[in-house]
Amino acid sequence: MFNLLISGAQAYNQVGMFFAALVCLGIGGLLLGSSLYWRLHALRANGTIIGVIGSGTYAPVYRYTLPDGQTHEAKSDTSSGSTRGKETGRVVPLLISAHNLTEAREANSYLLEIIGLIISSPGVILAYVAVTAYPVTPMTWLMSALMLAYLGERAYKVFIPKGQRVSLQEWKKEHGMDGNATLDLSQVKPIEEVAPASTVTQQTMQKNRRVVVPLLLLFAVLSLGLGMYEGNKIRLLETKGLRAPGTVVRLQSEYNSGSHGGGYTYYPVVDYTTADHVSVEFKDSIGSNPPGHHPGDSVTVLYLADKPQKEAIIDRGLMNWLVPVIFILLGMIMAWAARATLRANEKA
């Protein structure tokens, strides 16, 4: 019974991790695919900012002329609380939706692509861990079926009955894709008129950013430093280390306090024999709950000959690089967030 519970918990973690990977890859892929579609199929023209729409967050409104000589107005599909870059009369290169001439975005902005890559990266890591760190067992397929049934039941509850669905023509009309979309120019105001009303808000945001940026940079430096430190350890093991067969002799549990009342993490303790016929026992640095290994499991050990106990790990192939890659990606995301916050402060 205990083994059944353990295998069930492992399968639950594995399938949950795989579904989380699908969510990250789905959202990130949607953003990247949408951006690629825009760059391949959008119309291109130079637009002049004639004002903004919105309160608190502002979307620029452009006036542009197509090669056929017709002039149109389009609203940006993104908005922000910053006022800089939205000056009336500023000329910018545009990508204009081929299906809705009132929707556009700046051609020189790659923000959505960056966000898509950031969201997709954890998905790749989670999918790799789900496939390689856990064995695929009948319990995995059973847990997958149960989760799919649960998601199907949730989806059915939000499913719109056929009689209540709008027609394709109505949907296109609602989204301005029937070729007759127009902008209500009475709502468009020059940013120079809107900006004074948001002076207090802008000042508050600037103060908050001045506090946030140093913290983001500090965590970015710490994450990058830790990632490079761990990466260098793996590099030494991969280039100068030796491999030997080992056996998990027991699990060492360690209690960790947390927001959900805490819990135990189980670390495998491995025994192996070096090339010099010395028996060595070490605790692996990666633990989990439920445990990923059990007493009696055969593993491959990667170790340094001069430090067979201190510098030894269970060899997980490409998974050896998972920890340093996560820290480096986290540091890069925080550094990018700090840079974006600084730019937003400059533009405000």
N, C-alpha and C positions, 0 to 999 in steps of 0.2 A: 504493500500500500504506500509506504514511504517513497519508494522508487517511482511509483505512478504519479504521486503528487509532485515530485521533483521534475520528472519529465514533462508533466503538464505545465508547470511554472516556466520551464525552459522554453517550451513550445509557445506559450503565451508571450514571453519576452521576444522571442524570435519573430513571430508573426506580427506583433505590435510594432517592432522595429522596422519590419519590412513595409508595413502599411504607412508608418511615419515617413519612410524613405519615398514611398510613392506620392505622398502628399507634397513633400518638399520638391521632388522632381516634377510633379504635375504643375505646381504653382510657378516654380522657376522656369520650367519649359514653356508654360503658357506666356509668361512675360517675354522670354527670349523669342518664341515663335511669333508673337504679335509684333515685336520690334523688327524681326526679320521681314515679316509680311509688309509692314509699313515701308521699309527701306527698298523692297523690291517692287511694290505696286503703287506706292503713293505718287501723286503728282508733285512736281517741284516748282517752286516760284519764290521770289523774294517778297516778303510781306512787310508792311509798315504798321507798327503798333498804333492803334487809334484810341486805346483806352483799356480798361479792365472791367471784369464782371466778378462780383462777389463781395462778401463782407467778412473781414478777418483773414480769409485766404483769397487771393486774387488770381484770376485766370486772364492772361492777356488776350485781347481781341485784335486780329490782324486784318488789314485790307490788302488784297493782292490782285494781280491781273494775270490771267492765263494767256497762253500763246494765241488763243482765238480772239483776244482783245476784250473779253468780258471781265468785269471787276466783281469781286466777291468779298464778303466778310466771313471770317472764321474765328472760332474761339479755341484756345489751346485746350488739349485734353488733360493737361496737368495744371495744378494751381499750388500756390505756396503763400505763406504769410510775409515773405520778403517783398520789398517794393523795388529793389534794385533790378535792373535789366528789363523793367517794364515801362521805361520812360516813353512818353508819347512822342511819336516821330522816329523812334529807333527802327532801323531796317534789319531784318534777320532772314536767313534762308529757311524756308519752310518745307515740311513734308505735309501734303494735303490729302486727306482721305479720298480715295477714288469713288467711294460710295456715298460720302457725305461731305459736300464742299464747304460746310460750315464747321468742320472739325480739322484741326491741324496741330502740329507740334514742331518744335525747332529741330532742324536737321543736324545741328552741331551738338545736341544734347545726347549723352549716352547713359543717363541716370538709370533708366529702366533696364538696360542691358546689364549694368553693374548689379542692380538689385536682383535680377534674375539669376546671375551667376552666384551671388552670395547665398540665395535661398536654395539653389540646386546643390551646392557643395556639400552641405550636411546630408542631403539625400543620397549622394554617391557613397559617402562614408557609411551611413546607416545600412544601405543595401549590401555593401561589401561585408560588413560585420554580421548582418543577419544570415548571409549565405555561408560564410566561412567560419565564424566563431561557434556556431551551433550545428549539431548534426541534424540532417533532415530525416525525421522519423515518422511513423504513422501518426503519432500525436501531433506533429506539425500540420499534417493535412487535415486532421480532425479539427484542430484549433482554427485553421484557415477557413474551413467550411462553416464553423460556428460564427466567426467574425463576419464572413460574407453574408450569412443569414441575418445577423443583427443589422449590418449596414443596409441590406436590402429592405428589411422591415422599416428602418428609419426613413429610407428614401421613399418607400411606398406611402408613408404618412404625409409627406410633403408633395406627393405627386398631384399635379393639377388634372382634374377630370377632363375628359375630352370635350364635353360640352362647354367648359369654362375657358378653354384655350382660345387665344386670339389667332386670327388667320395670319398667314405670312405677310399679306399686304398691309394689314393693320400693324403688325409688328414693325415692318419697315417704316411705316408712317410715324409710329411712335418714336423711332430712333433716327428719324431724319434721313432715311436711306431710300426714299422714293423719288429723289431728284427735285423735290419741291421745298426742301428745308431752308428756312431763313432764320436770321438772328434778330432778336428784339433789341435794336440799337438804342432804345430809350433807357435800357439798363446799363449801357456802357458809359463809364466815366473815366476821365483822365486820371492817372495814378497821382498826379500832382494835386488833385482835389481830394482824393481819398486818403492820401498819406497823412495829412495833419491830424485826421480823426483817430489815427492808430498810433500816434506818437508815444503815448504812455505804454501801450502794449509792446511796441517795438523796444522801448527802453528796458522794460521788464525782461523781455526775451533775451536782449543783449547781456543783461546781468546774469541771467541763468546760464547762458552759453559760456560766459567767462569762468563760471564755476565748473561746468561740465567738461570743457576742453582739457584742462590739466588732468582731471581724473581719467578721461579716456586715454590720453597720452601715457599716463602712468601705467594703466592696465595694459596698454598696447606694448609698452617696453617690457613689462614683466612677462607677458605672454610670449612675445617674440624671443626674449632671452631664455625663458624656460624651454621653449620649443627648440631653439638652436642647441641648448645644452643637452637635452634628451636626444636630439637628432645626431649630435656628435658622438654620444655614447653608442647609439645604434650603428653609426658609421664604423666606429672602431671594432665593434663586435662582428659586423659583416665583412670587414676587410682583413682583420687580424685574428678573429675568433676561430674557435674549433667547435665541431659538433659531435655530440655523443648521445647515445640512447639513454633515457632516464625513465623513472617510474614515480608516479605520485604516491607518496607513502601516507600522507594524511592531509587534512584541511585545517588551516589555522583561522579561527574566527576572530574578528575584531569588531567591536561595537562602535557605530558611528551615530552621533546624535544628529537629528535633522528636524525639518519643519513638520514632518509627519510622525514624530515620536521616536525617530531613530530606528536602527536596525543593525543586523550583522552583515559583514562582508566576509566572504570565504576566500582565502588565498591558498593555492596549492603549494604544498611543501614537497620538493622533488629530490630524489636521491639518484646520483649518477656516478660513473667512474671516469676519471680523466684519462688522457693518453698516457700519463705516467702511473696508471693503475692506483690512483688515490681516490678513495670513496669520499664524495662531497655531498652535503645536504644543504639546500638553500630554499628560502621562501620566494616564490615568484612575486614580481611587483604588481601584477594585475590580478585583482580579485573581483568577485561578482556575487550577486544574490538573486536567484539561486546559483550555486557554484557551477562553473563551466567545466570543472574536472572533478573526478572522484578517485578515492584511493584505489590503486591498482591500475589506473590508466597509464598507458605507455605514451611517452612524449619524446620529442627531440630537444636537446639542450644546446644552447649556443653560449659559449663561455670564452673568457680570456685565460690563456694558460698561466699567466703570472698572478691572476686574481680569480681562481676558479669558484670561489664562493661569493665574493662581493660583486663580481661582474659576470653574472650568469642569469639567463632568462630562458623561458620556454620559447623555442623557435616557432613562430607563427607565420613565417614567410613574409609576404608584404604587410601583414598585420603588425609586424614589428614597428613599422613606421607610423602606425595610427596615432599614437599619443603625440609625438612631435608635430605631425601634420595638423592635428586638431588645434594645438596651441599656436602654431604659426598662422593658421587660417583665422583663429580668433583674434590674434594680434593685428593681422592685416585688416580685418573688419573694423576693429576699434580705431586703428590709425585712419582708415578711410572715413569713419564716422567723425573723428576729430577734425579732419580736413574739411569735410562737408559742413560741420558746424562753424568752423572758422570762416569759410567762404560765405555762409549765410549771415554771419555777424558783419562781414565786410559789406555785404550787399544791403544790409538793413539800414 
